[in-house]
Amino acid sequence: MAPEGGGAGVAWTMSIATPPFKGVHPIVPTPFLEDGSLDLASVDRLIDHQIAAGVDGVAILGFMGESHKLTGAERRAVISTAVARAAGRIIVWVGVRAFGTAGTIEQVQEAESHGADAVFVAPIAPGTPAVLERHYREVAAATTLPVAIHDYPSEFGIVIPADLIARLANDGVTPYLKAEDPPVLVKQRRVLEGAPGRIGIFGGLGGMWVFEELENGAAGVMTGLAFPEVLVDIYRRHTAGDVAGAAEVFDRVLPLIRYEFQPGIGVALRKHVFVRRGVFTTATVRAPHPSVDDATLREFEIVAQRVGLDVARARP
């Protein structure tokens, strides 16, 4: 069963048994000009590029989207631009991260008022089960948008128990999970066993385990790989029953996934691809950030060529 309405501002029916969003929803970076200002023209091109690759949605303003480096006005500009360009053709997720529940609710309601379809929400400290449960219940009660838990301990410093995730899903509070807590497959199985048919899990972590996640019942993938056509190919093959074909594609591109998903420089590598493909004007990453030297960029392109991909042109 699909969400009511369709397109931006999708209305969510809490009684739905199986969360409807599935497929490929890449986490996308935020483009800047050389002076560090927002490049909204590149946001338009980015949405078009993702749609041309066959994605089902995009996730903006996540950790890779440098949302923590944006002002409130800039966040609103990115959301409104992306939603307007998507025009209901794909789902637009908005990342939300604040120090407390009140700030989180403010960002969620901001995303809703600007036409987002869903939000993925970071946990808050101190991260005890009681604090986390109250946080997500209050956030979900303050919006009509579907809420995904963003489970990313290596960045947020908080581990969200699998039984809590399952309980919130069973209660219709948070029907989605952006899963980035290794070992991801163990936790995925525990959550799905605890909330059968009540939660859609999207794998992250650069796509390092996308094939195995699909094999274990994930609804799709929500990660920052700069080659969305690869994720779409894997997902479509797997969904069509071509498990061997999906595995072959995944195994072939894994060296590229590994190289791109390097801590600190992954955002810069992804922006480099978008510049080479004519999507972004510049590869500017806002400070603070590690620098990427020319040797690394050359090596990255060589790895892409080795697995059969052209950094400068999307595969037809």
Secondary structure as UniProt FT lines:
FT   TURN            8..9
FT   TURN            14..15
FT   STRAND          23..24
FT   TURN            34..35
FT   HELIX           40..53
FT   STRAND          57..60
FT   TURN            63..66
FT   HELIX           67..69
FT   HELIX           72..86
FT   TURN            87..88
FT   STRAND          91..96
FT   HELIX           101..113
FT   TURN            114..115
FT   STRAND          118..121
FT   TURN            125..126
FT   HELIX           129..141
FT   STRAND          147..151
FT   HELIX           153..156
FT   HELIX           162..170
FT   TURN            171..172
FT   STRAND          176..179
FT   HELIX           184..194
FT   TURN            196..198
FT   STRAND          200..203
FT   HELIX           205..207
FT   TURN            208..209
FT   HELIX           210..215
FT   TURN            216..217
FT   STRAND          220..221
FT   HELIX           228..239
FT   TURN            240..241
FT   HELIX           243..260
FT   TURN            263..265
FT   HELIX           266..276
FT   TURN            277..278
FT   HELIX           294..306
FT   TURN            307..308
FT   TURN            311..312
//
